[in-house]
């Protein structure tokens, strides 16, 4: 299990090693934007502030989005504890 902090709200939840970030959030009752759950709509796009994720299939992100830490929560599988945000700011 990996711990996830959702900033700036400070919500916390856990994600099992086989779950995506989105699955863990929804299982914990955390309201998390989503629509298609396959990485096509970008509704679940969030920013990885700390930690590491991996993907079974690499999502369609530009190099600039990757550099700024954007991830698809519906496809991202945590490899460590995470801090994520829906905002662009680094002020955490």
C-alpha positions in Angstrom: 0.0 0.0 0.0 1.2 3.5 -0.9 0.0 6.7 0.8 -1.2 9.5 -1.3 -1.6 13.2 -0.2 -3.9 15.2 -2.4 -2.9 18.9 -2.3 -3.8 21.6 -1.5 -6.8 20.1 0.3 -4.6 17.7 2.3 -6.9 14.7 1.6 -5.1 11.4 2.3 -5.8 7.9 1.0 -4.0 4.6 0.3 -3.5 2.8 -3.0 -2.8 -0.9 -3.3 0.2 -1.9 -5.4 -2.0 -3.2 -8.2 -4.3 -0.2 -8.3 -4.1 3.0 -10.3 -4.1 6.3 -8.5 -7.7 6.9 -9.6 -8.9 3.5 -8.4 -7.4 4.1 -5.0 -9.0 7.5 -4.7 -12.4 6.3 -5.7 -12.1 3.2 -3.4 -11.3 5.5 -0.5 -14.3 7.7 -1.3 -12.2 10.6 -2.4 -13.9 12.8 -5.1 -11.5 12.7 -8.0 -12.4 14.0 -11.5 -12.7 11.3 -14.0 -14.8 10.4 -17.1 -13.4 7.7 -19.4 -10.9 6.0 -17.1 -8.8 4.9 -20.1 -6.6 8.0 -20.5 -8.4 9.5 -23.5 -10.3 12.4 -22.0 -7.6 14.0 -19.6 -10.3 14.7 -17.0 -8.1 12.9 -14.3 -4.9 14.7 -15.2 -3.1 15.8 -12.1 0.4 16.9 -11.2 2.9 14.6 -9.4 4.7 16.7 -6.8 6.5 13.9 -5.0 7.0 10.2 -5.6 7.1 7.8 -8.6 4.5 6.2 -10.8 4.6 3.7 -13.7 2.2 2.8 -16.5 1.3 -0.4 -18.3 0.8 1.7 -21.4 2.5 5.1 -21.6 -0.1 7.8 -21.8 -0.2 10.5 -24.5 1.5 13.4 -22.8 3.7 16.0 -24.4 7.3 16.4 -23.3 6.4 19.7 -21.7 3.6 18.1 -19.7 5.9 15.3 -18.5 8.5 17.8 -17.5 5.9 19.7 -15.4 4.9 16.4 -13.7 1.5 15.9 -15.2 0.1 12.3 -15.0 -3.0 10.5 -15.9 -4.4 9.2 -12.6 -6.5 6.6 -14.4 -3.4 5.0 -15.8 -0.7 5.9 -13.2 0.3 3.0 -10.8 2.2 4.3 -7.7 5.7 3.0 -7.2 6.1 4.9 -3.9 4.1 7.2 -1.6 2.8 10.2 -3.6 1.9 13.9 -3.3 -0.3 15.0 -6.1 -2.2 18.2 -7.0 -4.8 19.4 -9.5 -3.0 22.8 -9.5 0.1 24.2 -11.2 1.6 25.9 -8.2 4.8 24.6 -6.5 3.8 26.3 -3.3 3.2 23.3 -1.1 
